[in-house]
Amino acid sequence: MTSNIPARSIHFSTILAELMDAIREYRPHMFEGFFYTSNASAFAIATDIRSGVLTDPKEEWLEALNQAMEDLLAVTSSGRKSAKTLADFGITLNSILEDIEMYDNLPGQV
């Protein structure tokens, strides 16, 4: 089956799916945090793209991936827009998870 998903969105999906796997394994309480809940649809889309279930996405789905990546880049202070995996961020997985937890704990976050 041919995929109509741009390479950039495939990379974003890989990163978000990796992040979701890390949250599941190491810090499942983060599924209740603001970062995850505000980007929940992007995480679901990323999982479907990675598994091959989704091959013909709607534009708004790709925009959800873009927004989630922008959020991740902002939270981690990473300027690595060309990343293809979490390792490409140049910081440890533990640092990424800690950055998200600190963001989730900011006043005004749910």
PDB file as gemmi writes it, atoms N, CA and C in Angstrom:
CRYST1    1.000    1.000    1.000  90.00  90.00  90.00 P 1                      
ATOM      1  N   MET A   1       0.839  -1.168   0.000  1.00  0.00           N  
ATOM      2  CA  MET A   1       0.000   0.000   0.000  1.00  0.00           C  
ATOM      3  C   MET A   1       0.892   1.242   0.000  1.00  0.00           C  
ATOM      4  N   THR A   2       0.608   2.192  -0.840  1.00  0.00           N  
ATOM      5  CA  THR A   2       1.367   3.413  -0.963  1.00  0.00           C  
ATOM      6  C   THR A   2       0.941   4.408   0.109  1.00  0.00           C  
ATOM      7  N   SER A   3       1.933   5.099   0.646  1.00  0.00           N  
ATOM      8  CA  SER A   3       1.656   6.084   1.677  1.00  0.00           C  
ATOM      9  C   SER A   3       1.718   7.486   1.081  1.00  0.00           C  
ATOM     10  N   ASN A   4       0.769   8.317   1.467  1.00  0.00           N  
ATOM     11  CA  ASN A   4       0.743   9.709   1.052  1.00  0.00           C  
ATOM     12  C   ASN A   4       1.243  10.626   2.165  1.00  0.00           C  
ATOM     13  N   ILE A   5       2.028  10.086   3.062  1.00  0.00           N  
ATOM     14  CA  ILE A   5       2.498  10.837   4.216  1.00  0.00           C  
ATOM     15  C   ILE A   5       3.874  11.423   3.895  1.00  0.00           C  
ATOM     16  N   PRO A   6       4.021  12.739   4.058  1.00  0.00           N  
ATOM     17  CA  PRO A   6       5.329  13.359   3.812  1.00  0.00           C  
ATOM     18  C   PRO A   6       6.390  12.797   4.762  1.00  0.00           C  
ATOM     19  N   ALA A   7       7.627  12.746   4.304  1.00  0.00           N  
ATOM     20  CA  ALA A   7       8.729  12.200   5.105  1.00  0.00           C  
ATOM     21  C   ALA A   7       8.845  12.907   6.451  1.00  0.00           C  
ATOM     22  N   ARG A   8       8.689  14.209   6.459  1.00  0.00           N  
ATOM     23  CA  ARG A   8       8.785  14.973   7.703  1.00  0.00           C  
ATOM     24  C   ARG A   8       7.746  14.486   8.712  1.00  0.00           C  
ATOM     25  N   SER A   9       6.537  14.233   8.265  1.00  0.00           N  
ATOM     26  CA  SER A   9       5.484  13.752   9.157  1.00  0.00           C  
ATOM     27  C   SER A   9       5.766  12.332   9.631  1.00  0.00           C  
ATOM     28  N   ILE A  10       6.396  11.542   8.802  1.00  0.00           N  
ATOM     29  CA  ILE A  10       6.798  10.193   9.220  1.00  0.00           C  
ATOM     30  C   ILE A  10       7.831  10.293  10.337  1.00  0.00           C  
ATOM     31  N   HIS A  11       8.794  11.199  10.183  1.00  0.00           N  
ATOM     32  CA  HIS A  11       9.804  11.394  11.229  1.00  0.00           C  
ATOM     33  C   HIS A  11       9.157  11.886  12.525  1.00  0.00           C  
ATOM     34  N   PHE A  12       8.239  12.843  12.407  1.00  0.00           N  
ATOM     35  CA  PHE A  12       7.539  13.336  13.589  1.00  0.00           C  
ATOM     36  C   PHE A  12       6.773  12.204  14.264  1.00  0.00           C  
ATOM     37  N   SER A  13       6.158  11.344  13.470  1.00  0.00           N  
ATOM     38  CA  SER A  13       5.403  10.216  14.010  1.00  0.00           C  
ATOM     39  C   SER A  13       6.317   9.266  14.764  1.00  0.00           C  
ATOM     40  N   THR A  14       7.483   9.020  14.205  1.00  0.00           N  
ATOM     41  CA  THR A  14       8.449   8.147  14.868  1.00  0.00           C  
ATOM     42  C   THR A  14       8.840   8.715  16.227  1.00  0.00           C  
ATOM     43  N   ILE A  15       9.132  10.002  16.262  1.00  0.00           N  
ATOM     44  CA  ILE A  15       9.535  10.655  17.511  1.00  0.00           C  
ATOM     45  C   ILE A  15       8.412  10.614  18.539  1.00  0.00           C  
ATOM     46  N   LEU A  16       7.207  10.970  18.132  1.00  0.00           N  
ATOM     47  CA  LEU A  16       6.082  10.987  19.072  1.00  0.00           C  
ATOM     48  C   LEU A  16       5.733   9.583  19.562  1.00  0.00           C  
ATOM     49  N   ALA A  17       5.804   8.601  18.676  1.00  0.00           N  
ATOM     50  CA  ALA A  17       5.521   7.226  19.091  1.00  0.00           C  
ATOM     51  C   ALA A  17       6.599   6.730  20.055  1.00  0.00           C  
ATOM     52  N   GLU A  18       7.859   7.083  19.793  1.00  0.00           N  
ATOM     53  CA  GLU A  18       8.942   6.737  20.719  1.00  0.00           C  
ATOM     54  C   GLU A  18       8.700   7.366  22.088  1.00  0.00           C  
ATOM     55  N   LEU A  19       8.295   8.630  22.064  1.00  0.00           N  
ATOM     56  CA  LEU A  19       8.035   9.336  23.316  1.00  0.00           C  
ATOM     57  C   LEU A  19       6.887   8.679  24.074  1.00  0.00           C  
ATOM     58  N   MET A  20       5.843   8.318  23.372  1.00  0.00           N  
ATOM     59  CA  MET A  20       4.713   7.660  24.010  1.00  0.00           C  
ATOM     60  C   MET A  20       5.150   6.326  24.627  1.00  0.00           C  
ATOM     61  N   ASP A  21       5.975   5.572  23.924  1.00  0.00           N  
ATOM     62  CA  ASP A  21       6.484   4.307  24.460  1.00  0.00           C  
ATOM     63  C   ASP A  21       7.310   4.549  25.726  1.00  0.00           C  
ATOM     64  N   ALA A  22       8.130   5.603  25.712  1.00  0.00           N  
ATOM     65  CA  ALA A  22       8.953   5.921  26.884  1.00  0.00           C  
ATOM     66  C   ALA A  22       8.087   6.330  28.065  1.00  0.00           C  
ATOM     67  N   ILE A  23       7.073   7.125  27.812  1.00  0.00           N  
ATOM     68  CA  ILE A  23       6.154   7.518  28.881  1.00  0.00           C  
ATOM     69  C   ILE A  23       5.474   6.279  29.455  1.00  0.00           C  
ATOM     70  N   ARG A  24       5.012   5.409  28.585  1.00  0.00           N  
ATOM     71  CA  ARG A  24       4.336   4.183  29.029  1.00  0.00           C  
ATOM     72  C   ARG A  24       5.262   3.342  29.904  1.00  0.00           C  
ATOM     73  N   GLU A  25       6.522   3.234  29.493  1.00  0.00           N  
ATOM     74  CA  GLU A  25       7.454   2.369  30.211  1.00  0.00           C  
ATOM     75  C   GLU A  25       8.008   2.990  31.489  1.00  0.00           C  
ATOM     76  N   TYR A  26       8.359   4.267  31.435  1.00  0.00           N  
ATOM     77  CA  TYR A  26       9.079   4.868  32.543  1.00  0.00           C  
ATOM     78  C   TYR A  26       8.270   5.799  33.440  1.00  0.00           C  
ATOM     79  N   ARG A  27       7.259   6.483  32.872  1.00  0.00           N  
ATOM     80  CA  ARG A  27       6.516   7.458  33.665  1.00  0.00           C  
ATOM     81  C   ARG A  27       5.047   7.512  33.221  1.00  0.00           C  
ATOM     82  N   PRO A  28       4.329   6.425  33.443  1.00  0.00           N  
ATOM     83  CA  PRO A  28       2.939   6.369  32.968  1.00  0.00           C  
ATOM     84  C   PRO A  28       2.033   7.454  33.552  1.00  0.00           C  
ATOM     85  N   HIS A  29       2.386   8.017  34.695  1.00  0.00           N  
ATOM     86  CA  HIS A  29       1.578   9.095  35.260  1.00  0.00           C  
ATOM     87  C   HIS A  29       1.536  10.316  34.335  1.00  0.00           C  
ATOM     88  N   MET A  30       2.492  10.421  33.433  1.00  0.00           N  
ATOM     89  CA  MET A  30       2.535  11.564  32.523  1.00  0.00           C  
ATOM     90  C   MET A  30       1.415  11.528  31.479  1.00  0.00           C  
ATOM     91  N   PHE A  31       0.752  10.397  31.333  1.00  0.00           N  
ATOM     92  CA  PHE A  31      -0.395  10.332  30.418  1.00  0.00           C  
ATOM     93  C   PHE A  31      -1.524  11.246  30.896  1.00  0.00           C  
ATOM     94  N   GLU A  32      -1.511  11.600  32.183  1.00  0.00           N  
ATOM     95  CA  GLU A  32      -2.523  12.491  32.740  1.00  0.00           C  
ATOM     96  C   GLU A  32      -2.084  13.959  32.692  1.00  0.00           C  
ATOM     97  N   GLY A  33      -0.840  14.197  32.304  1.00  0.00           N  
ATOM     98  CA  GLY A  33      -0.299  15.551  32.305  1.00  0.00           C  
ATOM     99  C   GLY A  33      -0.782  16.382  31.125  1.00  0.00           C  
ATOM    100  N   PHE A  34      -0.585  17.682  31.243  1.00  0.00           N  
ATOM    101  CA  PHE A  34      -1.055  18.626  30.236  1.00  0.00           C  
ATOM    102  C   PHE A  34      -0.410  18.384  28.871  1.00  0.00           C  
ATOM    103  N   PHE A  35       0.895  18.125  28.850  1.00  0.00           N  
ATOM    104  CA  PHE A  35       1.577  17.935  27.569  1.00  0.00           C  
ATOM    105  C   PHE A  35       0.952  16.789  26.778  1.00  0.00           C  
ATOM    106  N   TYR A  36       0.789  15.651  27.419  1.00  0.00           N  
ATOM    107  CA  TYR A  36       0.239  14.496  26.708  1.00  0.00           C  
ATOM    108  C   TYR A  36      -1.228  14.723  26.347  1.00  0.00           C  
ATOM    109  N   THR A  37      -2.019  15.178  27.297  1.00  0.00           N  
ATOM    110  CA  THR A  37      -3.454  15.309  27.027  1.00  0.00           C  
ATOM    111  C   THR A  37      -3.731  16.362  25.960  1.00  0.00           C  
ATOM    112  N   SER A  38      -2.940  17.433  25.929  1.00  0.00           N  
ATOM    113  CA  SER A  38      -3.177  18.459  24.915  1.00  0.00           C  
ATOM    114  C   SER A  38      -2.726  18.016  23.528  1.00  0.00           C  
ATOM    115  N   ASN A  39      -1.895  16.991  23.464  1.00  0.00           N  
ATOM    116  CA  ASN A  39      -1.422  16.464  22.184  1.00  0.00           C  
ATOM    117  C   ASN A  39      -1.867  15.014  21.956  1.00  0.00           C  
ATOM    118  N   ALA A  40      -2.886  14.578  22.667  1.00  0.00           N  
ATOM    119  CA  ALA A  40      -3.311  13.173  22.605  1.00  0.00           C  
ATOM    120  C   ALA A  40      -3.663  12.729  21.191  1.00  0.00           C  
ATOM    121  N   SER A  41      -4.326  13.577  20.423  1.00  0.00           N  
ATOM    122  CA  SER A  41      -4.687  13.173  19.055  1.00  0.00           C  
ATOM    123  C   SER A  41      -3.438  12.987  18.211  1.00  0.00           C  
ATOM    124  N   ALA A  42      -2.435  13.820  18.396  1.00  0.00           N  
ATOM    125  CA  ALA A  42      -1.189  13.672  17.638  1.00  0.00           C  
ATOM    126  C   ALA A  42      -0.487  12.365  17.990  1.00  0.00           C  
ATOM    127  N   PHE A  43      -0.514  11.990  19.260  1.00  0.00           N  
ATOM    128  CA  PHE A  43       0.095  10.723  19.658  1.00  0.00           C  
ATOM    129  C   PHE A  43      -0.642   9.544  19.013  1.00  0.00           C  
ATOM    130  N   ALA A  44      -1.964   9.620  18.948  1.00  0.00           N  
ATOM    131  CA  ALA A  44      -2.747   8.554  18.308  1.00  0.00           C  
ATOM    132  C   ALA A  44      -2.447   8.488  16.806  1.00  0.00           C  
ATOM    133  N   ILE A  45      -2.367   9.639  16.174  1.00  0.00           N  
ATOM    134  CA  ILE A  45      -2.055   9.693  14.741  1.00  0.00           C  
ATOM    135  C   ILE A  45      -0.656   9.128  14.498  1.00  0.00           C  
ATOM    136  N   ALA A  46       0.302   9.512  15.336  1.00  0.00           N  
ATOM    137  CA  ALA A  46       1.674   9.020  15.204  1.00  0.00           C  
ATOM    138  C   ALA A  46       1.728   7.497  15.309  1.00  0.00           C  
ATOM    139  N   THR A  47       0.984   6.954  16.246  1.00  0.00           N  
ATOM    140  CA  THR A  47       0.940   5.499  16.409  1.00  0.00           C  
ATOM    141  C   THR A  47       0.369   4.827  15.167  1.00  0.00           C  
ATOM    142  N   ASP A  48      -0.690   5.396  14.617  1.00  0.00           N  
ATOM    143  CA  ASP A  48      -1.309   4.823  13.409  1.00  0.00           C  
ATOM    144  C   ASP A  48      -0.389   4.931  12.195  1.00  0.00           C  
ATOM    145  N   ILE A  49       0.350   6.007  12.094  1.00  0.00           N  
ATOM    146  CA  ILE A  49       1.295   6.145  10.981  1.00  0.00           C  
ATOM    147  C   ILE A  49       2.426   5.142  11.144  1.00  0.00           C  
ATOM    148  N   ARG A  50       2.979   5.052  12.347  1.00  0.00           N  
ATOM    149  CA  ARG A  50       4.098   4.125  12.582  1.00  0.00           C  
ATOM    150  C   ARG A  50       3.692   2.679  12.313  1.00  0.00           C  
ATOM    151  N   SER A  51       2.476   2.320  12.659  1.00  0.00           N  
ATOM    152  CA  SER A  51       2.029   0.938  12.472  1.00  0.00           C  
ATOM    153  C   SER A  51       1.611   0.647  11.034  1.00  0.00           C  
ATOM    154  N   GLY A  52       1.465   1.698  10.219  1.00  0.00           N  
ATOM    155  CA  GLY A  52       1.062   1.503   8.827  1.00  0.00           C  
ATOM    156  C   GLY A  52      -0.438   1.514   8.614  1.00  0.00           C  
ATOM    157  N   VAL A  53      -1.208   1.729   9.664  1.00  0.00           N  
ATOM    158  CA  VAL A  53      -2.661   1.771   9.575  1.00  0.00           C  
ATOM    159  C   VAL A  53      -3.113   3.015   8.811  1.00  0.00           C  
ATOM    160  N   LEU A  54      -2.429   4.115   9.047  1.00  0.00           N  
ATOM    161  CA  LEU A  54      -2.791   5.382   8.422  1.00  0.00           C  
ATOM    162  C   LEU A  54      -1.816   5.688   7.283  1.00  0.00           C  
ATOM    163  N   THR A  55      -2.335   5.734   6.069  1.00  0.00           N  
ATOM    164  CA  THR A  55      -1.483   6.017   4.911  1.00  0.00           C  
ATOM    165  C   THR A  55      -1.961   7.225   4.107  1.00  0.00           C  
ATOM    166  N   ASP A  56      -3.172   7.679   4.371  1.00  0.00           N  
ATOM    167  CA  ASP A  56      -3.738   8.802   3.632  1.00  0.00           C  
ATOM    168  C   ASP A  56      -4.346   9.807   4.620  1.00  0.00           C  
ATOM    169  N   PRO A  57      -3.479  10.545   5.309  1.00  0.00           N  
ATOM    170  CA  PRO A  57      -3.967  11.429   6.372  1.00  0.00           C  
ATOM    171  C   PRO A  57      -4.609  12.703   5.852  1.00  0.00           C  
ATOM    172  N   LYS A  58      -5.467  13.246   6.673  1.00  0.00           N  
ATOM    173  CA  LYS A  58      -6.056  14.553   6.401  1.00  0.00           C  
ATOM    174  C   LYS A  58      -5.039  15.631   6.804  1.00  0.00           C  
ATOM    175  N   GLU A  59      -5.165  16.780   6.202  1.00  0.00           N  
ATOM    176  CA  GLU A  59      -4.244  17.887   6.484  1.00  0.00           C  
ATOM    177  C   GLU A  59      -4.248  18.257   7.970  1.00  0.00           C  
ATOM    178  N   GLU A  60      -5.432  18.246   8.599  1.00  0.00           N  
ATOM    179  CA  GLU A  60      -5.490  18.624  10.017  1.00  0.00           C  
ATOM    180  C   GLU A  60      -4.777  17.611  10.909  1.00  0.00           C  
ATOM    181  N   TRP A  61      -4.694  16.368  10.465  1.00  0.00           N  
ATOM    182  CA  TRP A  61      -3.960  15.361  11.229  1.00  0.00           C  
ATOM    183  C   TRP A  61      -2.461  15.649  11.163  1.00  0.00           C  
ATOM    184  N   LEU A  62      -1.988  16.013   9.989  1.00  0.00           N  
ATOM    185  CA  LEU A  62      -0.578  16.360   9.848  1.00  0.00           C  
ATOM    186  C   LEU A  62      -0.257  17.623  10.641  1.00  0.00           C  
ATOM    187  N   GLU A  63      -1.194  18.548  10.685  1.00  0.00           N  
ATOM    188  CA  GLU A  63      -1.001  19.763  11.474  1.00  0.00           C  
ATOM    189  C   GLU A  63      -0.925  19.430  12.972  1.00  0.00           C  
ATOM    190  N   ALA A  64      -1.703  18.447  13.421  1.00  0.00           N  
ATOM    191  CA  ALA A  64      -1.634  18.021  14.823  1.00  0.00           C  
ATOM    192  C   ALA A  64      -0.240  17.479  15.146  1.00  0.00           C  
ATOM    193  N   LEU A  65       0.345  16.718  14.218  1.00  0.00           N  
ATOM    194  CA  LEU A  65       1.710  16.221  14.401  1.00  0.00           C  
ATOM    195  C   LEU A  65       2.685  17.389  14.488  1.00  0.00           C  
ATOM    196  N   ASN A  66       2.543  18.351  13.580  1.00  0.00           N  
ATOM    197  CA  ASN A  66       3.425  19.517  13.583  1.00  0.00           C  
ATOM    198  C   ASN A  66       3.330  20.284  14.898  1.00  0.00           C  
ATOM    199  N   GLN A  67       2.108  20.472  15.389  1.00  0.00           N  
ATOM    200  CA  GLN A  67       1.916  21.208  16.633  1.00  0.00           C  
ATOM    201  C   GLN A  67       2.537  20.466  17.818  1.00  0.00           C  
ATOM    202  N   ALA A  68       2.349  19.166  17.865  1.00  0.00           N  
ATOM    203  CA  ALA A  68       2.926  18.373  18.956  1.00  0.00           C  
ATOM    204  C   ALA A  68       4.453  18.454  18.931  1.00  0.00           C  
ATOM    205  N   MET A  69       5.029  18.435  17.733  1.00  0.00           N  
ATOM    206  CA  MET A  69       6.487  18.542  17.630  1.00  0.00           C  
ATOM    207  C   MET A  69       6.951  19.932  18.042  1.00  0.00           C  
ATOM    208  N   GLU A  70       6.233  20.956  17.649  1.00  0.00           N  
ATOM    209  CA  GLU A  70       6.583  22.317  18.076  1.00  0.00           C  
ATOM    210  C   GLU A  70       6.531  22.411  19.596  1.00  0.00           C  
ATOM    211  N   ASP A  71       5.515  21.811  20.194  1.00  0.00           N  
ATOM    212  CA  ASP A  71       5.394  21.803  21.654  1.00  0.00           C  
ATOM    213  C   ASP A  71       6.590  21.080  22.281  1.00  0.00           C  
ATOM    214  N   LEU A  72       6.949  19.929  21.730  1.00  0.00           N  
ATOM    215  CA  LEU A  72       8.067  19.150  22.257  1.00  0.00           C  
ATOM    216  C   LEU A  72       9.372  19.925  22.123  1.00  0.00           C  
ATOM    217  N   LEU A  73       9.578  20.555  20.983  1.00  0.00           N  
ATOM    218  CA  LEU A  73      10.791  21.345  20.780  1.00  0.00           C  
ATOM    219  C   LEU A  73      10.853  22.516  21.760  1.00  0.00           C  
ATOM    220  N   ALA A  74       9.717  23.145  22.015  1.00  0.00           N  
ATOM    221  CA  ALA A  74       9.673  24.264  22.956  1.00  0.00           C  
ATOM    222  C   ALA A  74       9.924  23.795  24.392  1.00  0.00           C  
ATOM    223  N   VAL A  75       9.297  22.706  24.775  1.00  0.00           N  
ATOM    224  CA  VAL A  75       9.429  22.197  26.150  1.00  0.00           C  
ATOM    225  C   VAL A  75      10.860  21.748  26.422  1.00  0.00           C  
ATOM    226  N   THR A  76      11.492  21.141  25.448  1.00  0.00           N  
ATOM    227  CA  THR A  76      12.850  20.631  25.646  1.00  0.00           C  
ATOM    228  C   THR A  76      13.914  21.649  25.272  1.00  0.00           C  
ATOM    229  N   SER A  77      13.505  22.802  24.750  1.00  0.00           N  
ATOM    230  CA  SER A  77      14.437  23.834  24.270  1.00  0.00           C  
ATOM    231  C   SER A  77      15.381  23.283  23.209  1.00  0.00           C  
ATOM    232  N   SER A  78      14.873  22.384  22.421  1.00  0.00           N  
ATOM    233  CA  SER A  78      15.674  21.780  21.358  1.00  0.00           C  
ATOM    234  C   SER A  78      15.376  22.484  20.042  1.00  0.00           C  
ATOM    235  N   GLY A  79      16.401  22.782  19.320  1.00  0.00           N  
ATOM    236  CA  GLY A  79      16.229  23.414  18.026  1.00  0.00           C  
ATOM    237  C   GLY A  79      16.370  22.425  16.886  1.00  0.00           C  
ATOM    238  N   ARG A  80      16.241  21.140  17.175  1.00  0.00           N  
ATOM    239  CA  ARG A  80      16.497  20.082  16.200  1.00  0.00           C  
ATOM    240  C   ARG A  80      15.260  19.747  15.381  1.00  0.00           C  
ATOM    241  N   LYS A  81      14.849  20.628  14.504  1.00  0.00           N  
ATOM    242  CA  LYS A  81      13.673  20.383  13.673  1.00  0.00           C  
ATOM    243  C   LYS A  81      13.900  19.266  12.658  1.00  0.00           C  
ATOM    244  N   SER A  82      15.150  18.906  12.426  1.00  0.00           N  
ATOM    245  CA  SER A  82      15.439  17.855  11.454  1.00  0.00           C  
ATOM    246  C   SER A  82      15.581  16.480  12.104  1.00  0.00           C  
ATOM    247  N   ALA A  83      15.231  16.363  13.365  1.00  0.00           N  
ATOM    248  CA  ALA A  83      15.349  15.094  14.084  1.00  0.00           C  
ATOM    249  C   ALA A  83      14.449  14.027  13.471  1.00  0.00           C  
ATOM    250  N   LYS A  84      14.973  12.808  13.467  1.00  0.00           N  
ATOM    251  CA  LYS A  84      14.202  11.667  12.967  1.00  0.00           C  
ATOM    252  C   LYS A  84      13.838  10.696  14.089  1.00  0.00           C  
ATOM    253  N   THR A  85      14.559  10.815  15.205  1.00  0.00           N  
ATOM    254  CA  THR A  85      14.306   9.997  16.386  1.00  0.00           C  
ATOM    255  C   THR A  85      14.537  10.858  17.621  1.00  0.00           C  
ATOM    256  N   LEU A  86      14.122  10.380  18.772  1.00  0.00           N  
ATOM    257  CA  LEU A  86      14.368  11.113  20.012  1.00  0.00           C  
ATOM    258  C   LEU A  86      15.862  11.281  20.271  1.00  0.00           C  
ATOM    259  N   ALA A  87      16.664  10.294  19.899  1.00  0.00           N  
ATOM    260  CA  ALA A  87      18.110  10.370  20.113  1.00  0.00           C  
ATOM    261  C   ALA A  87      18.726  11.548  19.365  1.00  0.00           C  
ATOM    262  N   ASP A  88      18.120  11.959  18.256  1.00  0.00           N  
ATOM    263  CA  ASP A  88      18.639  13.076  17.469  1.00  0.00           C  
ATOM    264  C   ASP A  88      18.510  14.412  18.188  1.00  0.00           C  
ATOM    265  N   PHE A  89      17.760  14.466  19.277  1.00  0.00           N  
ATOM    266  CA  PHE A  89      17.615  15.710  20.023  1.00  0.00           C  
ATOM    267  C   PHE A  89      18.920  16.081  20.719  1.00  0.00           C  
ATOM    268  N   GLY A  90      19.787  15.103  20.904  1.00  0.00           N  
ATOM    269  CA  GLY A  90      21.073  15.372  21.539  1.00  0.00           C  
ATOM    270  C   GLY A  90      20.999  15.501  23.040  1.00  0.00           C  
ATOM    271  N   ILE A  91      19.889  15.116  23.631  1.00  0.00           N  
ATOM    272  CA  ILE A  91      19.733  15.098  25.081  1.00  0.00           C  
ATOM    273  C   ILE A  91      19.184  13.733  25.473  1.00  0.00           C  
ATOM    274  N   THR A  92      19.365  13.379  26.716  1.00  0.00           N  
ATOM    275  CA  THR A  92      18.936  12.056  27.156  1.00  0.00           C  
ATOM    276  C   THR A  92      17.418  11.943  27.221  1.00  0.00           C  
ATOM    277  N   LEU A  93      16.948  10.736  27.126  1.00  0.00           N  
ATOM    278  CA  LEU A  93      15.522  10.473  27.274  1.00  0.00           C  
ATOM    279  C   LEU A  93      15.051  10.944  28.639  1.00  0.00           C  
ATOM    280  N   ASN A  94      15.848  10.709  29.661  1.00  0.00           N  
ATOM    281  CA  ASN A  94      15.494  11.152  31.001  1.00  0.00           C  
ATOM    282  C   ASN A  94      15.319  12.673  31.038  1.00  0.00           C  
ATOM    283  N   SER A  95      16.185  13.413  30.366  1.00  0.00           N  
ATOM    284  CA  SER A  95      16.070  14.876  30.320  1.00  0.00           C  
ATOM    285  C   SER A  95      14.793  15.311  29.612  1.00  0.00           C  
ATOM    286  N   ILE A  96      14.461  14.629  28.540  1.00  0.00           N  
ATOM    287  CA  ILE A  96      13.234  14.941  27.801  1.00  0.00           C  
ATOM    288  C   ILE A  96      12.021  14.740  28.700  1.00  0.00           C  
ATOM    289  N   LEU A  97      11.980  13.601  29.384  1.00  0.00           N  
ATOM    290  CA  LEU A  97      10.853  13.309  30.272  1.00  0.00           C  
ATOM    291  C   LEU A  97      10.791  14.301  31.431  1.00  0.00           C  
ATOM    292  N   GLU A  98      11.954  14.669  31.973  1.00  0.00           N  
ATOM    293  CA  GLU A  98      11.977  15.652  33.057  1.00  0.00           C  
ATOM    294  C   GLU A  98      11.481  17.010  32.575  1.00  0.00           C  
ATOM    295  N   ASP A  99      11.888  17.411  31.376  1.00  0.00           N  
ATOM    296  CA  ASP A  99      11.421  18.689  30.825  1.00  0.00           C  
ATOM    297  C   ASP A  99       9.901  18.699  30.684  1.00  0.00           C  
ATOM    298  N   ILE A 100       9.356  17.598  30.227  1.00  0.00           N  
ATOM    299  CA  ILE A 100       7.895  17.512  30.069  1.00  0.00           C  
ATOM    300  C   ILE A 100       7.218  17.549  31.434  1.00  0.00           C  
ATOM    301  N   GLU A 101       7.779  16.839  32.407  1.00  0.00           N  
ATOM    302  CA  GLU A 101       7.195  16.862  33.753  1.00  0.00           C  
ATOM    303  C   GLU A 101       7.238  18.260  34.359  1.00  0.00           C  
ATOM    304  N   MET A 102       8.333  18.973  34.164  1.00  0.00           N  
ATOM    305  CA  MET A 102       8.418  20.345  34.682  1.00  0.00           C  
ATOM    306  C   MET A 102       7.376  21.221  33.998  1.00  0.00           C  
ATOM    307  N   TYR A 103       7.202  21.048  32.699  1.00  0.00           N  
ATOM    308  CA  TYR A 103       6.189  21.800  31.964  1.00  0.00           C  
ATOM    309  C   TYR A 103       4.795  21.486  32.502  1.00  0.00           C  
ATOM    310  N   ASP A 104       4.535  20.203  32.731  1.00  0.00           N  
ATOM    311  CA  ASP A 104       3.224  19.793  33.250  1.00  0.00           C  
ATOM    312  C   ASP A 104       2.944  20.381  34.622  1.00  0.00           C  
ATOM    313  N   ASN A 105       3.984  20.657  35.382  1.00  0.00           N  
ATOM    314  CA  ASN A 105       3.820  21.157  36.751  1.00  0.00           C  
ATOM    315  C   ASN A 105       3.833  22.666  36.862  1.00  0.00           C  
ATOM    316  N   LEU A 106       3.906  23.372  35.723  1.00  0.00           N  
ATOM    317  CA  LEU A 106       3.863  24.825  35.765  1.00  0.00           C  
ATOM    318  C   LEU A 106       2.495  25.294  36.238  1.00  0.00           C  
ATOM    319  N   PRO A 107       2.445  26.375  36.997  1.00  0.00           N  
ATOM    320  CA  PRO A 107       1.141  26.911  37.413  1.00  0.00           C  
ATOM    321  C   PRO A 107       0.265  27.209  36.190  1.00  0.00           C  
ATOM    322  N   GLY A 108      -0.986  26.882  36.303  1.00  0.00           N  
ATOM    323  CA  GLY A 108      -1.921  27.136  35.204  1.00  0.00           C  
ATOM    324  C   GLY A 108      -2.115  25.944  34.283  1.00  0.00           C  
ATOM    325  N   GLN A 109      -1.262  24.923  34.411  1.00  0.00           N  
ATOM    326  CA  GLN A 109      -1.433  23.701  33.611  1.00  0.00           C  
ATOM    327  C   GLN A 109      -2.384  22.776  34.342  1.00  0.00           C  
ATOM    328  N   VAL A 110      -3.133  22.019  33.598  1.00  0.00           N  
ATOM    329  CA  VAL A 110      -4.111  21.092  34.171  1.00  0.00           C  
ATOM    330  C   VAL A 110      -3.402  19.885  34.708  1.00  0.00           C  
TER     331      VAL A 110                                                      
END                                                                             
